[in-house]
């Protein structure tokens, strides 16, 4: 069902991150097609995608239905454990405070995101929740992976919304 990346492939870490971010971008495109804010997330465990989700706030009438939250739930079910150790979360937009809190609670060790969110980002831009020494878990963060396409899908979405109004 899900795609995997060969562990013994001769590509470097950035190419691996770009490979998986492309899958997160596909989820963002699915969100845009449903008139949801186009954010996509996947979770990788042992170089295999175990969860894939996109924003569904409008569809589910749920303010917590962010791509990361749904992907975390899917991954926990796939692993049979709420601790998402040895996993990497790929997200097209820097996580918000709610999602960063869930990431910390799920013990996700790696977070890779595309576009920064200067107005609400809780990984690096506005807050640094994923690396806060006061919390019991910290994440390794890789930012700006495929930043341009991750940002452009959001820019185009909101441009269309403004033109409709």
C-alpha positions in Angstrom: 0.0 0.0 0.0 2.7 2.5 1.0 6.0 3.2 -0.8 9.3 2.5 0.8 12.8 3.8 0.3 15.6 1.3 -0.1 17.9 1.5 3.0 21.1 0.5 1.1 20.5 3.1 -1.7 23.6 5.2 -2.4 21.7 8.5 -2.1 22.5 11.0 0.7 20.1 12.1 3.5 18.8 15.1 1.6 17.8 13.0 -1.4 16.0 10.7 1.1 14.2 13.6 2.7 13.2 15.0 -0.7 11.9 11.5 -1.8 9.6 11.3 1.2 8.7 15.0 1.1 7.3 14.4 -2.4 4.9 11.9 -0.8 3.9 14.5 1.7 3.3 17.0 -1.1 1.0 14.5 -2.8 -1.1 14.5 0.4 -1.1 18.3 0.3 -2.4 18.2 -3.2 -5.2 15.8 -2.1 -6.1 18.3 0.6 -6.3 21.2 -2.0 -8.5 19.0 -4.2 -10.9 18.8 -1.3 -10.7 22.5 -0.6 -8.8 21.9 2.6 -5.7 24.0 3.5 -3.0 22.0 1.5 -0.8 20.5 4.1 0.3 16.9 3.9 2.2 14.6 6.3 3.7 11.1 6.2 5.4 9.1 8.8 8.3 6.8 7.9 9.4 3.8 10.0 12.3 1.6 8.9 12.4 3.5 5.5 8.7 2.6 4.8 5.7 4.9 4.8 3.4 3.7 7.6 1.0 6.8 7.7 -0.1 9.4 5.1 -2.6 12.1 5.8 -3.6 15.7 4.9 -5.6 18.4 6.6 -9.3 17.5 7.0 -10.6 20.2 9.3 -13.4 21.3 6.9 -14.4 17.8 6.0 -14.5 16.4 9.5 -15.6 19.7 11.2 -12.7 19.2 13.6 -10.2 21.9 14.5 -7.7 19.2 15.5 -7.8 17.4 12.1 -4.4 18.6 11.0 -2.3 16.4 8.8 0.2 15.6 11.5 -2.4 14.7 14.1 -4.1 12.3 11.7 -0.8 10.8 10.6 0.3 10.3 14.2 -2.9 8.4 14.9 -2.4 6.2 11.8 1.2 5.5 12.7 0.4 4.6 16.3 -2.2 2.1 15.0 0.2 0.7 12.4 2.9 0.1 15.1 0.5 -0.9 17.9 2.2 1.7 20.1 1.8 5.3 21.0 5.5 5.8 21.1 6.7 6.5 17.6 10.3 5.8 18.2 12.5 5.2 15.1 10.0 7.2 13.0 10.4 10.3 10.9 7.5 12.7 10.3 7.6 14.6 7.0 5.3 17.6 6.9 4.9 20.2 4.1 4.4 23.1 6.6 6.1 23.7 9.9 4.0 22.3 12.7 1.8 24.5 14.9 1.8 24.4 18.7 -0.9 21.7 18.9 0.9 19.4 16.4 4.3 20.1 18.0 2.8 19.1 21.4 1.5 15.8 19.9 4.8 15.2 18.2 6.6 15.5 21.5 4.0 13.3 23.3 4.4 10.7 20.6 8.2 10.7 21.0 8.8 11.3 17.3 12.6 11.6 17.1 12.9 13.2 13.6 10.7 16.0 12.1 11.4 17.1 8.5 9.3 20.0 7.1 9.1 22.0 4.0 7.8 25.6 4.3 8.3 27.7 7.4 5.3 29.3 9.2 6.4 32.6 10.6 3.0 33.3 12.1 2.4 30.0 13.8 5.4 27.7 13.5 6.3 25.9 16.6 9.4 24.0 15.5 11.7 26.9 14.7 10.0 30.1 13.4 7.8 31.4 16.3 8.3 28.8 19.0 10.9 26.0 19.4 8.7 23.4 21.2 10.4 20.5 19.5 13.7 21.4 21.0 12.7 22.8 24.4 15.0 21.5 27.1 12.3 21.8 29.6 10.3 19.0 28.0 10.9 15.3 28.5 11.5 14.7 24.7 13.2 16.6 22.0 13.2 16.1 18.2 15.8 16.5 15.6 14.5 19.0 13.1 15.3 19.4 9.4 13.8 22.4 7.8 13.3 23.8 4.3 13.2 20.5 2.4 11.5 21.2 -0.9 10.6 24.6 0.6 9.6 26.2 -2.7 6.9 23.7 -3.8 5.7 23.2 -0.2 5.2 27.0 0.1 3.8 27.5 -3.4 0.9 25.1 -3.0 -0.2 27.1 0.1 0.3 30.5 -1.6 -1.7 29.4 -4.6 -4.5 28.0 -2.4 -4.9 31.2 -0.4 -4.6 33.3 -3.6 -7.6 31.4 -5.1 -9.6 31.8 -1.9 -9.0 35.6 -1.9 -10.0 35.8 -5.6 -13.3 34.0 -4.8 -14.1 36.6 -2.1 
